[in-house]
Amino acid sequence: MSRQKIIDTAASQNGVKESPPNSNKTIYGKWYGLDGVKWCCIFVSWVYDHAGHHLEAIDSPNGYQSCQSGYNFWKRNNRIVKEPQPADIVLYDWTGNGTCDHTGIFVKWLDTAKTVFQAWEGNTAVGNDSDGGQVMLRERKRSLVKAFITPIAIVEGLPALNDNNLSKGDAGSDVTMLQKMLHDLDFSITVDGIFGSETEKAVKTFQQQHGIAATGIVTPEVMGMIQEEVSLPNVPDKKFTSGAFIKKGDSGSAVVSIQKALNKMGAKPKLDEDGVFGNNTLNAVKAFQKKKKLQVDGIVGPATFDSLGISDI
């Protein structure tokens, strides 16, 4: 095994750009089997493969296509390291929000304090770190790193794990978190903490949309892809106007506003302002509607919005 071969393979691609520009189409995507998508992870997967160290099957048999799913996989397999070696994988979190935004291949430290380093990266450019469209050797600060990874691909005899999945029949707070994220991605889903047929269908649809096997099973890697998708800037917060109808099972910023307004109006017991329209919120809405002599249906429609003092959320 040769870490240097990985570095050399990455260096051989210096300056390669997607073609046509702004298309995300590359030789790496064609090899991976998913072209025309953001390709920083796909580039790293390609480099490892062409250097003779085929990565683990994370998002596909060829490696990973999502930074967060890669992080979840390697964390689960205890592959996070504090002191990287040349050819280790680096995952970045630009804003410090806990979600991985970009990835590359660590080359070397540039200072004795180990605060600045070089890394080979795909789909980058000066001024556009995560979607710049070319392969470059970048200078990065350690403060931007989510994790350094020594992948299983360069550690002989270390098996991958396959536990910690969510699937049909599961229930609990992890399922609730999953459902809230799927709701924020515009899937029609009830946030009830129970992984039923509706949740399974949404998961399968998400998997199909992202070119991975539609199993309906949420592995840590699939969860990472969902987390990454939710964190993208082009996924806006839910916006509702006073003409909206919000009911049990809904979630998002509109529900938070309703819960806050109900608490301000003296809801008893006081509601958790968690953005999930559950039984407690339903009961509080009905009590409020009865008090205001509105139709007691537990649905927050235009009249209830108006009585709560919410005109546009």
C-alpha positions in Angstrom: 0.0 0.0 0.0 1.3 3.4 -0.9 -0.1 6.7 0.5 2.2 8.5 -1.9 0.5 6.9 -4.8 -2.8 8.4 -3.6 -1.2 11.8 -3.4 0.4 11.4 -6.8 -2.8 10.3 -8.4 -4.6 13.4 -7.0 -1.8 15.6 -8.2 -2.0 14.2 -11.7 -5.5 15.7 -12.0 -4.4 19.2 -11.1 -6.4 21.8 -13.1 -9.0 19.4 -14.5 -12.3 21.2 -14.8 -15.9 20.1 -15.3 -17.1 20.3 -18.8 -19.1 22.2 -19.8 -18.6 24.9 -17.1 -21.1 25.0 -14.3 -22.5 21.6 -15.3 -20.8 19.4 -12.6 -20.1 16.9 -15.4 -16.7 15.2 -15.1 -14.8 12.1 -15.8 -15.1 11.3 -12.1 -18.9 11.4 -12.2 -19.0 9.2 -15.3 -16.7 6.6 -13.5 -18.8 6.8 -10.3 -22.1 6.4 -12.1 -23.6 9.7 -11.0 -22.6 12.6 -13.3 -23.8 16.2 -13.1 -23.9 16.4 -9.3 -21.5 18.1 -6.9 -18.4 16.0 -7.1 -15.8 16.7 -4.3 -16.5 13.3 -2.7 -16.7 11.6 -6.0 -13.3 13.0 -6.9 -11.8 11.6 -3.7 -13.4 8.2 -4.4 -12.0 8.2 -7.9 -8.5 9.1 -6.7 -8.5 6.3 -4.1 -9.7 3.8 -6.7 -7.2 4.7 -9.3 -4.4 4.6 -6.8 -5.3 1.0 -6.0 -7.2 1.6 -2.7 -10.9 1.3 -3.6 -12.9 3.0 -0.9 -15.5 1.3 1.2 -19.1 1.1 -0.2 -20.6 4.1 1.6 -23.2 5.7 -0.6 -22.5 3.4 -3.6 -20.1 0.5 -4.4 -17.6 3.1 -5.6 -17.4 5.2 -2.4 -19.2 8.3 -1.2 -21.0 11.2 -2.8 -22.1 13.0 0.4 -19.6 14.6 2.8 -21.9 14.1 5.8 -22.7 10.5 4.9 -18.9 9.8 4.7 -18.4 11.4 8.1 -21.2 9.3 9.7 -19.8 6.1 8.2 -16.2 6.7 9.3 -17.2 7.9 12.7 -19.3 4.8 13.2 -16.2 2.7 12.2 -13.8 4.6 14.4 -11.8 6.0 11.6 -11.5 9.6 12.8 -7.9 10.6 13.6 -6.5 13.6 15.4 -3.1 13.6 13.6 -3.6 13.0 9.8 -1.0 11.4 7.6 -0.5 12.2 3.9 -3.4 10.7 1.8 -5.9 10.7 4.7 -9.3 12.2 3.9 -10.3 15.6 5.3 -13.9 16.8 5.8 -14.7 20.5 6.2 -17.4 22.4 8.1 -17.1 25.9 6.8 -19.6 27.6 9.1 -19.3 25.5 12.2 -22.9 24.3 12.1 -21.9 20.6 12.6 -22.6 19.5 9.0 -19.8 18.6 6.6 -19.6 20.9 3.5 -16.6 19.7 1.5 -13.9 17.1 1.4 -10.3 16.6 0.1 -7.1 14.6 0.5 -4.6 15.8 3.1 -1.1 16.4 1.8 1.0 18.0 4.5 1.2 20.6 7.3 2.6 24.0 6.3 3.6 25.2 9.8 5.1 23.6 12.9 2.0 24.5 15.0 -0.1 22.4 12.6 -2.7 25.0 12.0 -2.4 25.3 8.2 -2.2 22.5 5.7 -2.4 21.6 2.0 -5.1 19.3 0.5 -6.0 18.1 -3.0 -9.6 18.8 -3.7 -12.1 18.5 -6.5 -14.9 20.9 -7.4 -13.2 23.9 -5.8 -11.9 27.3 -6.8 -10.7 30.5 -5.1 -13.9 32.2 -4.2 -16.0 29.1 -4.4 -14.6 26.5 -2.0 -17.3 23.8 -2.4 -18.6 24.1 -6.0 -15.8 25.8 -8.0 -15.6 23.3 -10.8 -11.9 22.2 -10.8 -9.2 20.2 -9.1 -6.8 22.3 -7.1 -4.2 22.0 -4.3 -5.7 24.2 -1.6 -4.3 25.8 1.5 -6.6 25.3 4.5 -6.9 26.1 8.2 -7.3 23.4 10.7 -10.1 25.4 12.3 -12.3 24.6 9.3 -11.9 20.9 9.7 -14.8 18.7 10.9 -12.6 15.5 10.8 -9.5 13.8 9.5 -10.1 10.3 8.3 -7.9 7.2 7.8 -10.4 5.2 5.7 -10.8 1.5 6.0 -9.4 1.3 2.4 -5.9 1.8 3.6 -6.2 -0.3 6.8 -6.0 -4.0 6.1 -8.3 -6.4 7.8 -10.7 -3.9 9.3 -14.3 -4.7 8.5 -17.1 -2.2 8.0 -20.1 -2.2 10.5 -23.7 -2.4 9.5 -25.7 -1.4 12.6 -27.4 1.7 13.8 -30.0 1.7 11.0 -33.5 3.1 11.1 -36.2 1.1 9.3 -39.9 0.4 9.2 -41.2 -0.5 12.6 -38.8 1.6 14.6 -40.0 4.4 16.8 -38.5 7.1 19.0 -36.8 10.5 18.9 -34.3 9.5 16.2 -37.3 8.7 13.9 -38.9 12.1 14.9 -35.6 13.9 13.9 -35.6 12.0 10.6 -39.2 12.9 9.9 -38.7 16.6 10.7 -35.8 16.7 8.2 -37.8 15.0 5.5 -40.7 17.4 6.1 -38.2 20.3 5.7 -37.3 18.8 2.3 -41.0 19.1 1.3 -41.9 15.5 1.7 -45.5 15.0 2.8 -45.0 13.2 6.1 -46.5 13.0 9.6 -44.0 13.8 12.3 -45.0 11.3 14.9 -41.8 9.4 15.8 -43.1 6.2 14.2 -41.3 4.7 11.2 -44.3 3.5 9.2 -45.2 3.1 5.5 -45.4 6.8 4.9 -41.9 7.4 6.3 -40.5 4.4 4.3 -42.0 5.8 1.1 -40.4 9.2 1.7 -37.1 7.6 2.4 -37.2 5.5 -0.8 -38.1 8.6 -2.8 -35.2 10.5 -1.3 -32.9 7.6 -2.1 -34.1 7.4 -5.7 -33.7 11.1 -6.1 -30.0 10.8 -5.1 -29.1 7.8 -7.2 -28.7 5.2 -4.3 -30.5 1.9 -3.7 -34.1 2.6 -2.7 -34.2 0.2 0.3 -36.2 2.4 2.6 -33.6 1.8 5.3 -31.9 4.8 6.8 -28.3 3.9 7.4 -26.0 6.4 9.1 -24.8 7.2 5.6 -28.3 7.9 4.3 -29.0 10.0 7.4 -25.8 12.0 6.5 -27.1 12.7 3.0 -30.4 13.9 4.4 -28.6 16.1 7.0 -26.4 17.6 4.2 -29.4 18.2 2.0 -31.3 20.0 4.8 -28.3 22.2 5.5 -27.9 23.5 1.9 -28.5 27.2 1.5 -31.0 26.6 -1.3 -33.4 24.8 1.1 -35.4 27.6 2.6 -37.2 27.5 5.9 -40.9 26.7 5.6 -42.9 29.8 5.0 -46.6 30.0 5.5 -49.0 32.9 5.1 -52.2 33.6 7.0 -54.0 31.6 4.3 -52.3 28.4 5.3 -53.8 25.5 7.2 -51.5 23.9 9.8 -52.6 20.7 11.5 -51.4 17.8 13.6 -48.4 16.1 12.0 -47.0 19.3 10.5 -43.6 20.7 11.5 -41.4 23.6 10.8 -41.1 27.3 11.6 -44.8 27.9 11.2 -45.5 25.4 14.0 -42.9 27.1 16.2 -44.7 30.5 15.7 -48.0 28.9 16.6 -46.6 27.3 19.7 -45.0 30.6 20.8 -48.3 32.5 20.2 -50.2 29.9 22.2 -47.8 30.1 25.1 -48.0 33.9 25.0 -51.8 33.5 25.2 -51.4 31.3 28.4 -51.4 27.7 27.0 -51.6 25.2 29.9 -49.5 23.2 30.1 -46.9 25.4 28.4 -45.9 23.9 25.0 -42.5 22.9 24.0 -41.6 25.2 21.1 -40.1 22.4 19.1 -41.8 23.0 15.8 -43.7 19.6 15.9 -47.5 19.7 15.9 -48.3 16.9 18.3 -51.1 16.1 20.7 -50.1 18.8 23.2 -50.2 21.5 20.5 -53.5 20.1 19.2 -55.1 20.3 22.6 -53.8 23.8 23.1 -55.2 24.9 19.7 -58.6 23.4 20.5 -58.7 25.1 23.9 -57.8 28.4 22.3 -60.4 28.0 19.6 -63.1 27.2 22.2 -62.1 30.3 24.2 -62.3 32.5 21.1 -65.6 30.9 20.0 -64.0 29.6 16.8 -64.6 26.3 15.1 -63.0 23.8 17.4 -61.2 21.5 14.9 -57.6 21.7 16.0 -56.6 23.1 12.6 -54.9 26.5 12.5 -56.5 28.2 9.6 -56.9 31.9 8.6 -59.3 32.7 11.5 -57.2 31.0 14.1 -54.1 32.6 12.7 -55.8 36.0 13.0 -56.9 35.4 16.6 -53.4 34.4 17.5 -52.0 37.6 16.0 -50.1 35.8 13.3 -50.5 37.3 9.9 -47.4 36.1 8.0 -44.9 33.6 9.2 
